[in-house]
Amino acid sequence: MESGPAIFAGMVFALFGGALLLWTAVRVRQRQPVAQGVSTVASVTLATLTAVVALALGVWCLTRP
């Protein structure tokens, strides 16, 4: 069973990662910049990588014994 802080941290990471991934997808689909003054490819790549890492951390926090 997870402890309270692990559940909280896992949920925060999962919500942040999911929201960032959704926000990035919406911005790309609408052809709007993800970050001002940065290459589109670089900003999408960095935002997606950050979202995936946050989701992975959330899953790790929620599944560890």
PDBQT receptor file of N, H, CA, C and O in Angstrom, charges set to zero:
ATOM      1  N   MET A   1       0.844  -1.184   0.000  1.00  0.00    +0.000 N 
ATOM      2  CA  MET A   1       0.000   0.000   0.000  1.00  0.00    +0.000 C 
ATOM      3  C   MET A   1       0.885   1.243   0.000  1.00  0.00    +0.000 C 
ATOM      4  O   MET A   1       1.876   1.314   0.727  1.00  0.00    +0.000 OA
ATOM      5  N   GLU A   2       0.520   2.202  -0.811  1.00  0.00    +0.000 N 
ATOM      6  H   GLU A   2      -0.285   2.143  -1.402  1.00  0.00    +0.000 HD
ATOM      7  CA  GLU A   2       1.288   3.436  -0.891  1.00  0.00    +0.000 C 
ATOM      8  C   GLU A   2       1.021   4.303   0.333  1.00  0.00    +0.000 C 
ATOM      9  O   GLU A   2      -0.043   4.246   0.949  1.00  0.00    +0.000 OA
ATOM     10  N   SER A   3       2.019   5.100   0.658  1.00  0.00    +0.000 N 
ATOM     11  H   SER A   3       2.884   5.146   0.158  1.00  0.00    +0.000 HD
ATOM     12  CA  SER A   3       1.833   6.049   1.752  1.00  0.00    +0.000 C 
ATOM     13  C   SER A   3       1.175   7.313   1.207  1.00  0.00    +0.000 C 
ATOM     14  O   SER A   3       1.120   7.516  -0.006  1.00  0.00    +0.000 OA
ATOM     15  N   GLY A   4       0.687   8.145   2.088  1.00  0.00    +0.000 N 
ATOM     16  H   GLY A   4       0.732   7.980   3.074  1.00  0.00    +0.000 HD
ATOM     17  CA  GLY A   4       0.023   9.377   1.684  1.00  0.00    +0.000 C 
ATOM     18  C   GLY A   4       0.872  10.286   0.815  1.00  0.00    +0.000 C 
ATOM     19  O   GLY A   4       0.403  10.746  -0.226  1.00  0.00    +0.000 OA
ATOM     20  N   PRO A   5       2.134  10.564   1.221  1.00  0.00    +0.000 N 
ATOM     21  CA  PRO A   5       2.967  11.426   0.392  1.00  0.00    +0.000 C 
ATOM     22  C   PRO A   5       3.265  10.842  -0.991  1.00  0.00    +0.000 C 
ATOM     23  O   PRO A   5       3.370  11.588  -1.965  1.00  0.00    +0.000 OA
ATOM     24  N   ALA A   6       3.401   9.522  -1.086  1.00  0.00    +0.000 N 
ATOM     25  H   ALA A   6       3.316   8.916  -0.295  1.00  0.00    +0.000 HD
ATOM     26  CA  ALA A   6       3.663   8.901  -2.389  1.00  0.00    +0.000 C 
ATOM     27  C   ALA A   6       2.441   9.027  -3.292  1.00  0.00    +0.000 C 
ATOM     28  O   ALA A   6       2.582   9.259  -4.493  1.00  0.00    +0.000 OA
ATOM     29  N   ILE A   7       1.254   8.876  -2.732  1.00  0.00    +0.000 N 
ATOM     30  H   ILE A   7       1.140   8.687  -1.757  1.00  0.00    +0.000 HD
ATOM     31  CA  ILE A   7       0.031   9.033  -3.520  1.00  0.00    +0.000 C 
ATOM     32  C   ILE A   7      -0.100  10.475  -3.996  1.00  0.00    +0.000 C 
ATOM     33  O   ILE A   7      -0.421  10.732  -5.156  1.00  0.00    +0.000 OA
ATOM     34  N   PHE A   8       0.152  11.411  -3.085  1.00  0.00    +0.000 N 
ATOM     35  H   PHE A   8       0.412  11.202  -2.142  1.00  0.00    +0.000 HD
ATOM     36  CA  PHE A   8       0.064  12.832  -3.447  1.00  0.00    +0.000 C 
ATOM     37  C   PHE A   8       1.058  13.173  -4.553  1.00  0.00    +0.000 C 
ATOM     38  O   PHE A   8       0.690  13.795  -5.550  1.00  0.00    +0.000 OA
ATOM     39  N   ALA A   9       2.317  12.768  -4.383  1.00  0.00    +0.000 N 
ATOM     40  H   ALA A   9       2.616  12.263  -3.574  1.00  0.00    +0.000 HD
ATOM     41  CA  ALA A   9       3.346  13.067  -5.384  1.00  0.00    +0.000 C 
ATOM     42  C   ALA A   9       3.020  12.402  -6.717  1.00  0.00    +0.000 C 
ATOM     43  O   ALA A   9       3.184  13.011  -7.774  1.00  0.00    +0.000 OA
ATOM     44  N   GLY A  10       2.560  11.156  -6.668  1.00  0.00    +0.000 N 
ATOM     45  H   GLY A  10       2.428  10.661  -5.809  1.00  0.00    +0.000 HD
ATOM     46  CA  GLY A  10       2.203  10.458  -7.899  1.00  0.00    +0.000 C 
ATOM     47  C   GLY A  10       1.080  11.150  -8.641  1.00  0.00    +0.000 C 
ATOM     48  O   GLY A  10       1.126  11.269  -9.866  1.00  0.00    +0.000 OA
ATOM     49  N   MET A  11       0.075  11.606  -7.921  1.00  0.00    +0.000 N 
ATOM     50  H   MET A  11       0.037  11.510  -6.926  1.00  0.00    +0.000 HD
ATOM     51  CA  MET A  11      -1.041  12.299  -8.559  1.00  0.00    +0.000 C 
ATOM     52  C   MET A  11      -0.619  13.650  -9.129  1.00  0.00    +0.000 C 
ATOM     53  O   MET A  11      -1.064  14.038 -10.209  1.00  0.00    +0.000 OA
ATOM     54  N   VAL A  12       0.238  14.363  -8.405  1.00  0.00    +0.000 N 
ATOM     55  H   VAL A  12       0.599  14.047  -7.528  1.00  0.00    +0.000 HD
ATOM     56  CA  VAL A  12       0.719  15.653  -8.905  1.00  0.00    +0.000 C 
ATOM     57  C   VAL A  12       1.511  15.455 -10.199  1.00  0.00    +0.000 C 
ATOM     58  O   VAL A  12       1.290  16.163 -11.181  1.00  0.00    +0.000 OA
ATOM     59  N   PHE A  13       2.434  14.492 -10.195  1.00  0.00    +0.000 N 
ATOM     60  H   PHE A  13       2.614  13.917  -9.397  1.00  0.00    +0.000 HD
ATOM     61  CA  PHE A  13       3.208  14.220 -11.405  1.00  0.00    +0.000 C 
ATOM     62  C   PHE A  13       2.305  13.794 -12.556  1.00  0.00    +0.000 C 
ATOM     63  O   PHE A  13       2.472  14.265 -13.680  1.00  0.00    +0.000 OA
ATOM     64  N   ALA A  14       1.355  12.911 -12.286  1.00  0.00    +0.000 N 
ATOM     65  H   ALA A  14       1.219  12.528 -11.373  1.00  0.00    +0.000 HD
ATOM     66  CA  ALA A  14       0.476  12.412 -13.343  1.00  0.00    +0.000 C 
ATOM     67  C   ALA A  14      -0.409  13.530 -13.908  1.00  0.00    +0.000 C 
ATOM     68  O   ALA A  14      -0.574  13.638 -15.123  1.00  0.00    +0.000 OA
ATOM     69  N   LEU A  15      -0.972  14.352 -13.033  1.00  0.00    +0.000 N 
ATOM     70  H   LEU A  15      -0.838  14.264 -12.046  1.00  0.00    +0.000 HD
ATOM     71  CA  LEU A  15      -1.809  15.456 -13.511  1.00  0.00    +0.000 C 
ATOM     72  C   LEU A  15      -1.005  16.476 -14.300  1.00  0.00    +0.000 C 
ATOM     73  O   LEU A  15      -1.457  16.957 -15.338  1.00  0.00    +0.000 OA
ATOM     74  N   PHE A  16       0.192  16.811 -13.810  1.00  0.00    +0.000 N 
ATOM     75  H   PHE A  16       0.560  16.420 -12.966  1.00  0.00    +0.000 HD
ATOM     76  CA  PHE A  16       1.036  17.761 -14.534  1.00  0.00    +0.000 C 
ATOM     77  C   PHE A  16       1.426  17.212 -15.899  1.00  0.00    +0.000 C 
ATOM     78  O   PHE A  16       1.320  17.914 -16.905  1.00  0.00    +0.000 OA
ATOM     79  N   GLY A  17       1.875  15.961 -15.939  1.00  0.00    +0.000 N 
ATOM     80  H   GLY A  17       1.960  15.391 -15.122  1.00  0.00    +0.000 HD
ATOM     81  CA  GLY A  17       2.293  15.358 -17.198  1.00  0.00    +0.000 C 
ATOM     82  C   GLY A  17       1.152  15.270 -18.197  1.00  0.00    +0.000 C 
ATOM     83  O   GLY A  17       1.327  15.580 -19.375  1.00  0.00    +0.000 OA
ATOM     84  N   GLY A  18      -0.012  14.849 -17.729  1.00  0.00    +0.000 N 
ATOM     85  H   GLY A  18      -0.154  14.598 -16.772  1.00  0.00    +0.000 HD
ATOM     86  CA  GLY A  18      -1.165  14.757 -18.617  1.00  0.00    +0.000 C 
ATOM     87  C   GLY A  18      -1.610  16.110 -19.136  1.00  0.00    +0.000 C 
ATOM     88  O   GLY A  18      -1.918  16.258 -20.319  1.00  0.00    +0.000 OA
ATOM     89  N   ALA A  19      -1.644  17.098 -18.254  1.00  0.00    +0.000 N 
ATOM     90  H   ALA A  19      -1.394  16.978 -17.294  1.00  0.00    +0.000 HD
ATOM     91  CA  ALA A  19      -2.055  18.445 -18.665  1.00  0.00    +0.000 C 
ATOM     92  C   ALA A  19      -1.056  19.052 -19.644  1.00  0.00    +0.000 C 
ATOM     93  O   ALA A  19      -1.455  19.690 -20.618  1.00  0.00    +0.000 OA
ATOM     94  N   LEU A  20       0.232  18.859 -19.396  1.00  0.00    +0.000 N 
ATOM     95  H   LEU A  20       0.556  18.340 -18.605  1.00  0.00    +0.000 HD
ATOM     96  CA  LEU A  20       1.245  19.403 -20.301  1.00  0.00    +0.000 C 
ATOM     97  C   LEU A  20       1.184  18.728 -21.659  1.00  0.00    +0.000 C 
ATOM     98  O   LEU A  20       1.330  19.391 -22.686  1.00  0.00    +0.000 OA
ATOM     99  N   LEU A  21       0.974  17.430 -21.678  1.00  0.00    +0.000 N 
ATOM    100  H   LEU A  21       0.855  16.891 -20.844  1.00  0.00    +0.000 HD
ATOM    101  CA  LEU A  21       0.870  16.708 -22.939  1.00  0.00    +0.000 C 
ATOM    102  C   LEU A  21      -0.365  17.157 -23.719  1.00  0.00    +0.000 C 
ATOM    103  O   LEU A  21      -0.295  17.354 -24.932  1.00  0.00    +0.000 OA
ATOM    104  N   LEU A  22      -1.482  17.317 -23.036  1.00  0.00    +0.000 N 
ATOM    105  H   LEU A  22      -1.539  17.157 -22.050  1.00  0.00    +0.000 HD
ATOM    106  CA  LEU A  22      -2.707  17.786 -23.688  1.00  0.00    +0.000 C 
ATOM    107  C   LEU A  22      -2.547  19.211 -24.210  1.00  0.00    +0.000 C 
ATOM    108  O   LEU A  22      -2.948  19.513 -25.335  1.00  0.00    +0.000 OA
ATOM    109  N   TRP A  23      -1.963  20.081 -23.397  1.00  0.00    +0.000 N 
ATOM    110  H   TRP A  23      -1.638  19.835 -22.484  1.00  0.00    +0.000 HD
ATOM    111  CA  TRP A  23      -1.765  21.473 -23.801  1.00  0.00    +0.000 C 
ATOM    112  C   TRP A  23      -0.844  21.562 -25.016  1.00  0.00    +0.000 C 
ATOM    113  O   TRP A  23      -1.106  22.326 -25.945  1.00  0.00    +0.000 OA
ATOM    114  N   THR A  24       0.222  20.787 -25.006  1.00  0.00    +0.000 N 
ATOM    115  H   THR A  24       0.434  20.166 -24.252  1.00  0.00    +0.000 HD
ATOM    116  CA  THR A  24       1.159  20.786 -26.140  1.00  0.00    +0.000 C 
ATOM    117  C   THR A  24       0.464  20.304 -27.404  1.00  0.00    +0.000 C 
ATOM    118  O   THR A  24       0.648  20.885 -28.474  1.00  0.00    +0.000 OA
ATOM    119  N   ALA A  25      -0.334  19.244 -27.289  1.00  0.00    +0.000 N 
ATOM    120  H   ALA A  25      -0.483  18.773 -26.420  1.00  0.00    +0.000 HD
ATOM    121  CA  ALA A  25      -1.042  18.718 -28.460  1.00  0.00    +0.000 C 
ATOM    122  C   ALA A  25      -2.023  19.734 -29.025  1.00  0.00    +0.000 C 
ATOM    123  O   ALA A  25      -2.141  19.873 -30.242  1.00  0.00    +0.000 OA
ATOM    124  N   VAL A  26      -2.723  20.442 -28.154  1.00  0.00    +0.000 N 
ATOM    125  H   VAL A  26      -2.627  20.329 -27.165  1.00  0.00    +0.000 HD
ATOM    126  CA  VAL A  26      -3.679  21.456 -28.617  1.00  0.00    +0.000 C 
ATOM    127  C   VAL A  26      -2.942  22.594 -29.318  1.00  0.00    +0.000 C 
ATOM    128  O   VAL A  26      -3.380  23.056 -30.372  1.00  0.00    +0.000 OA
ATOM    129  N   ARG A  27      -1.834  23.047 -28.747  1.00  0.00    +0.000 N 
ATOM    130  H   ARG A  27      -1.479  22.672 -27.891  1.00  0.00    +0.000 HD
ATOM    131  CA  ARG A  27      -1.072  24.142 -29.365  1.00  0.00    +0.000 C 
ATOM    132  C   ARG A  27      -0.530  23.737 -30.732  1.00  0.00    +0.000 C 
ATOM    133  O   ARG A  27      -0.565  24.530 -31.672  1.00  0.00    +0.000 OA
ATOM    134  N   VAL A  28      -0.033  22.515 -30.847  1.00  0.00    +0.000 N 
ATOM    135  H   VAL A  28      -0.004  21.870 -30.083  1.00  0.00    +0.000 HD
ATOM    136  CA  VAL A  28       0.510  22.046 -32.124  1.00  0.00    +0.000 C 
ATOM    137  C   VAL A  28      -0.607  21.914 -33.149  1.00  0.00    +0.000 C 
ATOM    138  O   VAL A  28      -0.443  22.293 -34.309  1.00  0.00    +0.000 OA
ATOM    139  N   ARG A  29      -1.738  21.376 -32.716  1.00  0.00    +0.000 N 
ATOM    140  H   ARG A  29      -1.871  21.068 -31.774  1.00  0.00    +0.000 HD
ATOM    141  CA  ARG A  29      -2.854  21.194 -33.652  1.00  0.00    +0.000 C 
ATOM    142  C   ARG A  29      -3.385  22.526 -34.163  1.00  0.00    +0.000 C 
ATOM    143  O   ARG A  29      -3.814  22.619 -35.313  1.00  0.00    +0.000 OA
ATOM    144  N   GLN A  30      -3.363  23.561 -33.323  1.00  0.00    +0.000 N 
ATOM    145  H   GLN A  30      -3.014  23.485 -32.389  1.00  0.00    +0.000 HD
ATOM    146  CA  GLN A  30      -3.829  24.879 -33.733  1.00  0.00    +0.000 C 
ATOM    147  C   GLN A  30      -2.739  25.697 -34.418  1.00  0.00    +0.000 C 
ATOM    148  O   GLN A  30      -2.952  26.852 -34.784  1.00  0.00    +0.000 OA
ATOM    149  N   ARG A  31      -1.581  25.090 -34.584  1.00  0.00    +0.000 N 
ATOM    150  H   ARG A  31      -1.408  24.151 -34.287  1.00  0.00    +0.000 HD
ATOM    151  CA  ARG A  31      -0.416  25.733 -35.210  1.00  0.00    +0.000 C 
ATOM    152  C   ARG A  31      -0.010  27.021 -34.495  1.00  0.00    +0.000 C 
ATOM    153  O   ARG A  31       0.334  28.018 -35.130  1.00  0.00    +0.000 OA
ATOM    154  N   GLN A  32      -0.057  26.981 -33.171  1.00  0.00    +0.000 N 
ATOM    155  H   GLN A  32      -0.336  26.171 -32.655  1.00  0.00    +0.000 HD
ATOM    156  CA  GLN A  32       0.390  28.096 -32.350  1.00  0.00    +0.000 C 
ATOM    157  C   GLN A  32       1.707  27.706 -31.698  1.00  0.00    +0.000 C 
ATOM    158  O   GLN A  32       1.977  26.520 -31.505  1.00  0.00    +0.000 OA
ATOM    159  N   PRO A  33       2.535  28.701 -31.356  1.00  0.00    +0.000 N 
ATOM    160  CA  PRO A  33       3.824  28.365 -30.739  1.00  0.00    +0.000 C 
ATOM    161  C   PRO A  33       3.651  27.772 -29.345  1.00  0.00    +0.000 C 
ATOM    162  O   PRO A  33       2.784  28.195 -28.579  1.00  0.00    +0.000 OA
ATOM    163  N   VAL A  34       4.480  26.797 -29.032  1.00  0.00    +0.000 N 
ATOM    164  H   VAL A  34       5.183  26.453 -29.654  1.00  0.00    +0.000 HD
ATOM    165  CA  VAL A  34       4.474  26.198 -27.703  1.00  0.00    +0.000 C 
ATOM    166  C   VAL A  34       5.265  27.081 -26.746  1.00  0.00    +0.000 C 
ATOM    167  O   VAL A  34       4.904  27.218 -25.577  1.00  0.00    +0.000 OA
ATOM    168  N   ALA A  35       6.346  27.680 -27.245  1.00  0.00    +0.000 N 
ATOM    169  H   ALA A  35       6.640  27.568 -28.194  1.00  0.00    +0.000 HD
ATOM    170  CA  ALA A  35       7.153  28.617 -26.461  1.00  0.00    +0.000 C 
ATOM    171  C   ALA A  35       7.556  29.769 -27.369  1.00  0.00    +0.000 C 
ATOM    172  O   ALA A  35       7.933  29.553 -28.520  1.00  0.00    +0.000 OA
ATOM    173  N   GLN A  36       7.479  30.972 -26.864  1.00  0.00    +0.000 N 
ATOM    174  H   GLN A  36       7.172  31.148 -25.929  1.00  0.00    +0.000 HD
ATOM    175  CA  GLN A  36       7.828  32.155 -27.652  1.00  0.00    +0.000 C 
ATOM    176  C   GLN A  36       9.329  32.253 -27.865  1.00  0.00    +0.000 C 
ATOM    177  O   GLN A  36      10.103  32.083 -26.923  1.00  0.00    +0.000 OA
ATOM    178  N   GLY A  37       9.742  32.523 -29.081  1.00  0.00    +0.000 N 
ATOM    179  H   GLY A  37       9.113  32.661 -29.847  1.00  0.00    +0.000 HD
ATOM    180  CA  GLY A  37      11.142  32.766 -29.376  1.00  0.00    +0.000 C 
ATOM    181  C   GLY A  37      12.008  31.524 -29.453  1.00  0.00    +0.000 C 
ATOM    182  O   GLY A  37      13.235  31.624 -29.439  1.00  0.00    +0.000 OA
ATOM    183  N   VAL A  38      11.386  30.350 -29.533  1.00  0.00    +0.000 N 
ATOM    184  H   VAL A  38      10.390  30.269 -29.543  1.00  0.00    +0.000 HD
ATOM    185  CA  VAL A  38      12.128  29.096 -29.583  1.00  0.00    +0.000 C 
ATOM    186  C   VAL A  38      11.667  28.340 -30.815  1.00  0.00    +0.000 C 
ATOM    187  O   VAL A  38      10.521  28.478 -31.242  1.00  0.00    +0.000 OA
ATOM    188  N   SER A  39      12.550  27.548 -31.381  1.00  0.00    +0.000 N 
ATOM    189  H   SER A  39      13.481  27.436 -31.034  1.00  0.00    +0.000 HD
ATOM    190  CA  SER A  39      12.199  26.713 -32.519  1.00  0.00    +0.000 C 
ATOM    191  C   SER A  39      11.002  25.835 -32.174  1.00  0.00    +0.000 C 
ATOM    192  O   SER A  39      10.920  25.288 -31.074  1.00  0.00    +0.000 OA
ATOM    193  N   THR A  40      10.074  25.705 -33.119  1.00  0.00    +0.000 N 
ATOM    194  H   THR A  40      10.140  26.149 -34.013  1.00  0.00    +0.000 HD
ATOM    195  CA  THR A  40       8.874  24.900 -32.883  1.00  0.00    +0.000 C 
ATOM    196  C   THR A  40       9.230  23.456 -32.572  1.00  0.00    +0.000 C 
ATOM    197  O   THR A  40       8.678  22.862 -31.645  1.00  0.00    +0.000 OA
ATOM    198  N   VAL A  41      10.139  22.897 -33.333  1.00  0.00    +0.000 N 
ATOM    199  H   VAL A  41      10.587  23.379 -34.085  1.00  0.00    +0.000 HD
ATOM    200  CA  VAL A  41      10.526  21.502 -33.120  1.00  0.00    +0.000 C 
ATOM    201  C   VAL A  41      11.160  21.322 -31.746  1.00  0.00    +0.000 C 
ATOM    202  O   VAL A  41      10.854  20.357 -31.045  1.00  0.00    +0.000 OA
ATOM    203  N   ALA A  42      12.033  22.233 -31.358  1.00  0.00    +0.000 N 
ATOM    204  H   ALA A  42      12.282  23.017 -31.927  1.00  0.00    +0.000 HD
ATOM    205  CA  ALA A  42      12.701  22.125 -30.067  1.00  0.00    +0.000 C 
ATOM    206  C   ALA A  42      11.709  22.272 -28.917  1.00  0.00    +0.000 C 
ATOM    207  O   ALA A  42      11.786  21.522 -27.944  1.00  0.00    +0.000 OA
ATOM    208  N   SER A  43      10.786  23.216 -29.008  1.00  0.00    +0.000 N 
ATOM    209  H   SER A  43      10.723  23.825 -29.799  1.00  0.00    +0.000 HD
ATOM    210  CA  SER A  43       9.843  23.428 -27.915  1.00  0.00    +0.000 C 
ATOM    211  C   SER A  43       8.849  22.275 -27.788  1.00  0.00    +0.000 C 
ATOM    212  O   SER A  43       8.506  21.874 -26.676  1.00  0.00    +0.000 OA
ATOM    213  N   VAL A  44       8.390  21.744 -28.908  1.00  0.00    +0.000 N 
ATOM    214  H   VAL A  44       8.669  22.070 -29.812  1.00  0.00    +0.000 HD
ATOM    215  CA  VAL A  44       7.471  20.599 -28.862  1.00  0.00    +0.000 C 
ATOM    216  C   VAL A  44       8.188  19.378 -28.309  1.00  0.00    +0.000 C 
ATOM    217  O   VAL A  44       7.626  18.642 -27.498  1.00  0.00    +0.000 OA
ATOM    218  N   THR A  45       9.413  19.160 -28.739  1.00  0.00    +0.000 N 
ATOM    219  H   THR A  45       9.869  19.758 -29.398  1.00  0.00    +0.000 HD
ATOM    220  CA  THR A  45      10.183  18.013 -28.260  1.00  0.00    +0.000 C 
ATOM    221  C   THR A  45      10.426  18.107 -26.756  1.00  0.00    +0.000 C 
ATOM    222  O   THR A  45      10.220  17.132 -26.033  1.00  0.00    +0.000 OA
ATOM    223  N   LEU A  46      10.855  19.247 -26.290  1.00  0.00    +0.000 N 
ATOM    224  H   LEU A  46      11.023  20.039 -26.877  1.00  0.00    +0.000 HD
ATOM    225  CA  LEU A  46      11.143  19.416 -24.868  1.00  0.00    +0.000 C 
ATOM    226  C   LEU A  46       9.871  19.306 -24.022  1.00  0.00    +0.000 C 
ATOM    227  O   LEU A  46       9.887  18.675 -22.965  1.00  0.00    +0.000 OA
ATOM    228  N   ALA A  47       8.783  19.907 -24.473  1.00  0.00    +0.000 N 
ATOM    229  H   ALA A  47       8.770  20.419 -25.331  1.00  0.00    +0.000 HD
ATOM    230  CA  ALA A  47       7.529  19.835 -23.721  1.00  0.00    +0.000 C 
ATOM    231  C   ALA A  47       7.008  18.402 -23.675  1.00  0.00    +0.000 C 
ATOM    232  O   ALA A  47       6.540  17.946 -22.632  1.00  0.00    +0.000 OA
ATOM    233  N   THR A  48       7.085  17.692 -24.796  1.00  0.00    +0.000 N 
ATOM    234  H   THR A  48       7.466  18.063 -25.643  1.00  0.00    +0.000 HD
ATOM    235  CA  THR A  48       6.624  16.307 -24.828  1.00  0.00    +0.000 C 
ATOM    236  C   THR A  48       7.495  15.419 -23.955  1.00  0.00    +0.000 C 
ATOM    237  O   THR A  48       6.982  14.566 -23.230  1.00  0.00    +0.000 OA
ATOM    238  N   LEU A  49       8.796  15.609 -24.018  1.00  0.00    +0.000 N 
ATOM    239  H   LEU A  49       9.212  16.302 -24.607  1.00  0.00    +0.000 HD
ATOM    240  CA  LEU A  49       9.708  14.817 -23.187  1.00  0.00    +0.000 C 
ATOM    241  C   LEU A  49       9.447  15.070 -21.700  1.00  0.00    +0.000 C 
ATOM    242  O   LEU A  49       9.430  14.134 -20.901  1.00  0.00    +0.000 OA
ATOM    243  N   THR A  50       9.249  16.310 -21.340  1.00  0.00    +0.000 N 
ATOM    244  H   THR A  50       9.263  17.070 -21.989  1.00  0.00    +0.000 HD
ATOM    245  CA  THR A  50       8.958  16.653 -19.949  1.00  0.00    +0.000 C 
ATOM    246  C   THR A  50       7.644  16.022 -19.491  1.00  0.00    +0.000 C 
ATOM    247  O   THR A  50       7.550  15.518 -18.371  1.00  0.00    +0.000 OA
ATOM    248  N   ALA A  51       6.646  16.050 -20.346  1.00  0.00    +0.000 N 
ATOM    249  H   ALA A  51       6.722  16.459 -21.255  1.00  0.00    +0.000 HD
ATOM    250  CA  ALA A  51       5.351  15.455 -19.996  1.00  0.00    +0.000 C 
ATOM    251  C   ALA A  51       5.467  13.947 -19.814  1.00  0.00    +0.000 C 
ATOM    252  O   ALA A  51       4.891  13.388 -18.880  1.00  0.00    +0.000 OA
ATOM    253  N   VAL A  52       6.204  13.292 -20.693  1.00  0.00    +0.000 N 
ATOM    254  H   VAL A  52       6.672  13.746 -21.451  1.00  0.00    +0.000 HD
ATOM    255  CA  VAL A  52       6.353  11.839 -20.590  1.00  0.00    +0.000 C 
ATOM    256  C   VAL A  52       7.131  11.463 -19.326  1.00  0.00    +0.000 C 
ATOM    257  O   VAL A  52       6.792  10.489 -18.653  1.00  0.00    +0.000 OA
ATOM    258  N   VAL A  53       8.169  12.233 -19.006  1.00  0.00    +0.000 N 
ATOM    259  H   VAL A  53       8.444  13.024 -19.552  1.00  0.00    +0.000 HD
ATOM    260  CA  VAL A  53       8.937  11.964 -17.782  1.00  0.00    +0.000 C 
ATOM    261  C   VAL A  53       8.056  12.168 -16.551  1.00  0.00    +0.000 C 
ATOM    262  O   VAL A  53       8.113  11.372 -15.613  1.00  0.00    +0.000 OA
ATOM    263  N   ALA A  54       7.247  13.220 -16.543  1.00  0.00    +0.000 N 
ATOM    264  H   ALA A  54       7.201  13.866 -17.304  1.00  0.00    +0.000 HD
ATOM    265  CA  ALA A  54       6.356  13.462 -15.406  1.00  0.00    +0.000 C 
ATOM    266  C   ALA A  54       5.327  12.340 -15.270  1.00  0.00    +0.000 C 
ATOM    267  O   ALA A  54       5.032  11.905 -14.157  1.00  0.00    +0.000 OA
ATOM    268  N   LEU A  55       4.784  11.872 -16.383  1.00  0.00    +0.000 N 
ATOM    269  H   LEU A  55       5.024  12.225 -17.288  1.00  0.00    +0.000 HD
ATOM    270  CA  LEU A  55       3.841  10.760 -16.324  1.00  0.00    +0.000 C 
ATOM    271  C   LEU A  55       4.515   9.490 -15.811  1.00  0.00    +0.000 C 
ATOM    272  O   LEU A  55       3.936   8.755 -15.011  1.00  0.00    +0.000 OA
ATOM    273  N   ALA A  56       5.731   9.235 -16.272  1.00  0.00    +0.000 N 
ATOM    274  H   ALA A  56       6.201   9.832 -16.922  1.00  0.00    +0.000 HD
ATOM    275  CA  ALA A  56       6.469   8.058 -15.813  1.00  0.00    +0.000 C 
ATOM    276  C   ALA A  56       6.761   8.141 -14.308  1.00  0.00    +0.000 C 
ATOM    277  O   ALA A  56       6.643   7.143 -13.597  1.00  0.00    +0.000 OA
ATOM    278  N   LEU A  57       7.137   9.319 -13.832  1.00  0.00    +0.000 N 
ATOM    279  H   LEU A  57       7.232  10.130 -14.410  1.00  0.00    +0.000 HD
ATOM    280  CA  LEU A  57       7.367   9.496 -12.397  1.00  0.00    +0.000 C 
ATOM    281  C   LEU A  57       6.075   9.290 -11.599  1.00  0.00    +0.000 C 
ATOM    282  O   LEU A  57       6.092   8.698 -10.520  1.00  0.00    +0.000 OA
ATOM    283  N   GLY A  58       4.971   9.778 -12.135  1.00  0.00    +0.000 N 
ATOM    284  H   GLY A  58       4.958  10.259 -13.012  1.00  0.00    +0.000 HD
ATOM    285  CA  GLY A  58       3.694   9.579 -11.468  1.00  0.00    +0.000 C 
ATOM    286  C   GLY A  58       3.330   8.111 -11.366  1.00  0.00    +0.000 C 
ATOM    287  O   GLY A  58       2.887   7.645 -10.316  1.00  0.00    +0.000 OA
ATOM    288  N   VAL A  59       3.515   7.382 -12.456  1.00  0.00    +0.000 N 
ATOM    289  H   VAL A  59       3.874   7.759 -13.309  1.00  0.00    +0.000 HD
ATOM    290  CA  VAL A  59       3.237   5.942 -12.436  1.00  0.00    +0.000 C 
ATOM    291  C   VAL A  59       4.173   5.235 -11.471  1.00  0.00    +0.000 C 
ATOM    292  O   VAL A  59       3.747   4.351 -10.727  1.00  0.00    +0.000 OA
ATOM    293  N   TRP A  60       5.419   5.609 -11.477  1.00  0.00    +0.000 N 
ATOM    294  H   TRP A  60       5.765   6.327 -12.081  1.00  0.00    +0.000 HD
ATOM    295  CA  TRP A  60       6.401   4.987 -10.555  1.00  0.00    +0.000 C 
ATOM    296  C   TRP A  60       6.014   5.229  -9.101  1.00  0.00    +0.000 C 
ATOM    297  O   TRP A  60       6.068   4.314  -8.278  1.00  0.00    +0.000 OA
ATOM    298  N   CYS A  61       5.624   6.460  -8.786  1.00  0.00    +0.000 N 
ATOM    299  H   CYS A  61       5.581   7.203  -9.454  1.00  0.00    +0.000 HD
ATOM    300  CA  CYS A  61       5.239   6.767  -7.402  1.00  0.00    +0.000 C 
ATOM    301  C   CYS A  61       4.002   5.979  -6.981  1.00  0.00    +0.000 C 
ATOM    302  O   CYS A  61       3.895   5.561  -5.828  1.00  0.00    +0.000 OA
ATOM    303  N   LEU A  62       3.081   5.778  -7.898  1.00  0.00    +0.000 N 
ATOM    304  H   LEU A  62       3.169   6.118  -8.834  1.00  0.00    +0.000 HD
ATOM    305  CA  LEU A  62       1.843   5.101  -7.545  1.00  0.00    +0.000 C 
ATOM    306  C   LEU A  62       1.954   3.580  -7.546  1.00  0.00    +0.000 C 
ATOM    307  O   LEU A  62       1.105   2.908  -6.960  1.00  0.00    +0.000 OA
ATOM    308  N   THR A  63       2.979   3.020  -8.190  1.00  0.00    +0.000 N 
ATOM    309  H   THR A  63       3.669   3.566  -8.666  1.00  0.00    +0.000 HD
ATOM    310  CA  THR A  63       3.082   1.570  -8.285  1.00  0.00    +0.000 C 
ATOM    311  C   THR A  63       4.169   0.960  -7.428  1.00  0.00    +0.000 C 
ATOM    312  O   THR A  63       4.234  -0.264  -7.313  1.00  0.00    +0.000 OA
ATOM    313  N   ARG A  64       5.020   1.762  -6.824  1.00  0.00    +0.000 N 
ATOM    314  H   ARG A  64       4.967   2.756  -6.917  1.00  0.00    +0.000 HD
ATOM    315  CA  ARG A  64       6.065   1.165  -6.011  1.00  0.00    +0.000 C 
ATOM    316  C   ARG A  64       5.466   0.648  -4.698  1.00  0.00    +0.000 C 
ATOM    317  O   ARG A  64       4.514   1.230  -4.178  1.00  0.00    +0.000 OA
ATOM    318  N   PRO A  65       6.021  -0.439  -4.165  1.00  0.00    +0.000 N 
ATOM    319  CA  PRO A  65       5.441  -1.075  -2.957  1.00  0.00    +0.000 C 
ATOM    320  C   PRO A  65       5.616  -0.255  -1.704  1.00  0.00    +0.000 C 
ATOM    321  O   PRO A  65       5.181  -0.669  -0.630  1.00  0.00    +0.000 OA
TER     322      PRO A  65
